[in-house]
Amino acid sequence: MKRIEQALAVFTELERIYPNRQPLILFSNCFELTVAVILSAQCTDAQVNAVTPRLFKRYPDPAALGAADIAELEKIIHSVGFFHQKARFIKNTARLLTDVYQGIVPVGMKELLSFPGIGRKSAHVIRAHCFGKPAIIVDTHFGRVVRRLGLTETRNPDIIERHIAGLLPPETWTSFSMTVNLHGRAVCQARKPRCGACGVKSLCDYFVLISPEG
């Protein structure tokens, strides 16, 4: 099967398996999502969701967060890990939003990447879920699944993004990203992939390799 056909078949099946493709990070607006994705680096979404209600109650907008006391910020977000760095990141991001963008999160990739703590993955999350832009969101789960499927061989997130973009039409990118992420969490796990329960094993290079019939 050609890789384009394989990718489209995987997309179709995963959309059927995972009808609920909402982001796992909880947010009410683009400012909250921007802060949350900064906090989510090397941290679970569940832990971020446990911290953000208190954070946004105390600092409900960019101006308030940008003027926050750094020690108080660190205390609130302590449990997300790397809290010294993340406190500076979210405070400085909030100040940029206030001073440069009138408190409005920009849509442009270049502008989003100018914020401390925002890389391409985080920028794509914001663009997809705030602005409806097509986005290939390459996190650890996504990279692992597409490598096992055989859709790419690289571990470089930027190259993975380009490879997948070349296989699928833009209107599928966000949904493909979300379903692959969910599949990586639920089935195609890092240490013990549950291949017997996998709905796309017939399309997977890794399963062919480990299968006795392979």
N, C-alpha and C positions, 0 to 999 in steps of 0.2 A: 504493500500500500504506500502510495506517495505520501510524503510528510504533510502536505496541505490537506489531503483527504483524511489522513489520520487525525490531524488537529481538529478538523471540522467534526469528525465523528466523535471524538472525545468531548468536544464542546456540547454537542447535541445530547449526549448521554448524561454528562454531569449536570446540565441544566435540568434534566428530568429528575435526577436523583436529589438535587439540592434546590428545591423551588424557593426557599427562603434565603435570599442572597443579600440581606441587609448587613451593614458593617457591624462588627462585634463591639467596637468602641461606641459608647453612648455620647450623644452630643445634641445640643439644641440649636446651634448656629455655627457658622463657619469659624468664628473666633474660637469657640470651644473645641471644635475639631482640630484646629491648628495647634492649640496648646496640648490637646490630648495626644496627638501623634508624636509630638516632641517627647512627652512623658513616656510613650510606649516603647521607646528604644530599649532593647534588652530587658523587657518587662512584659508580663502578660496583660492582655486586654482587661481581664477581670480585676487585676490590681489597679490598673488605671481607673477603671469605673468605680472602684471603691474610694478613690481619692478625689476625683473631680467634683462631686457634688459639694463638698465642703470648700474646695478651692474656688469654685465659681460663685458660691454664695458669698464668700468673703470678697472676691474680686470679679464682679459680674461683667466687666467690659475691659477693653485694652487700656484705657486711661487708668483705671483702678489698678490693674495688674502691673502696669509700667511704673507706677509710683509705690509699689509694695516694698515693705521691709524684707530684705533678703533672708534674714534669720527666720522670720515668720513663714516665708515661703518654704524654706527648707524644712521647717517643722511639719508643715501640712503635707508635703510631698515625700517625706522621708522614706516611706515604705516602697516607693517605686524604684529605688536603687539609683546610684550615681546622682544623688539629689543635689549635691553642691553644684555640679555642672548644669543639671537640668533647671535648677532654680534660676541661674543666670540666663540660660537660654530663653526660658519663657518670659522672664522680665524684660530682656532686651528685645525679644520679638514683639512684645506688647508695646514697647516704646516706639519701635519702628512703625508698627501699625498706626499708632497714634500720631506720630510726628510726620510721617511720610505719606501714609495712605488714608488719613482722616478716619482711622478706626475700621476701615473696610478691608477685608482679606482680598488680595489681588488674585486674578485668575491666571496670570502668565507664569509659565514655568521659570523663566529667568528671575522674575520678582520673588516667587516663592523660595527659590534656592538661595536668595540673599538673606533669608532669615536664619539665625543661628539654630542648629539642631534639625534643620529641614534638608533632607537629601531627596533624591529622585523618587524613591519609594513613597516617602511621606507627601511629597508634592503631588504625586499621582493620586494618592488617597484623597487629598483635598480637592483636586481638580475633578475627580470622578464624582464624589459624593456631595460636593457643594455646587458644582457648576455643570454636571452632566457631561463632562468631557471624556472621550475615550481614553482609557488608561490601562496599561499593563503594569500591574503592581507586583514587583518581584521581591518577595520576602523569602525567608528560609524555607517555608513550606512549599511555596510556588516553585522555587528553584529545584528542590528535591524531586517533586512530582514530574516536572517537565523533563528532567534528566532521565528519570527512570522510564518514562514513556518513550524516550528516544527522540524527543523534539529538539533537543540541544545536548551538547556535551560539556559546555563550559560552565564554570562556577562564577564567572564574572557577571554581576547583575545587569550591567549596561548592555553586554553582548546578548544575554538571555532576552532582554527586552527587545532588542533588534531582531533576534531570531524569531520570536513569537509574533512580532508585528508583521514579519514577512510571510507568515503562514495563515493568518486570520484577518478578515476584514475589520476595520476599526470599530464598527458598531457592535462587535462581539467582545472586544477587549476587556471591558470592565467586568462583564458577567463571567467571562472565562477566568479572569483573575480571582474573582470571589469564589467560584465553584472549585477551582483547583486548590485554593487555600483551604477551603472547608474539607476537601477530600484529603489533603495532606494532614490535617489535624485529626480527622475521624478514622481514616483507613490507611493511607499511605504514609505511615509514621516512620520516623527516622530509624529506630532500632529494630522494631519488629513490625514490618508492614503486614497488614492483614489481607494478603493477596486473595485468600479464599472468599473474602467478603467484598472484593473489588468489582464494581460494575463496569470497569473499563479494562479489565485484565486482558481481554482478547485483543486490545489495541496497544498493549504495553510491551515494549522491548524487554524490560526487566523480568516480567512474568514469563515470557518465552524463554529467557535465559535460564531461569531457575526451575522451570517446569520439567518433569521427567520426560515429557513428550517433546520438549523444546530442542 
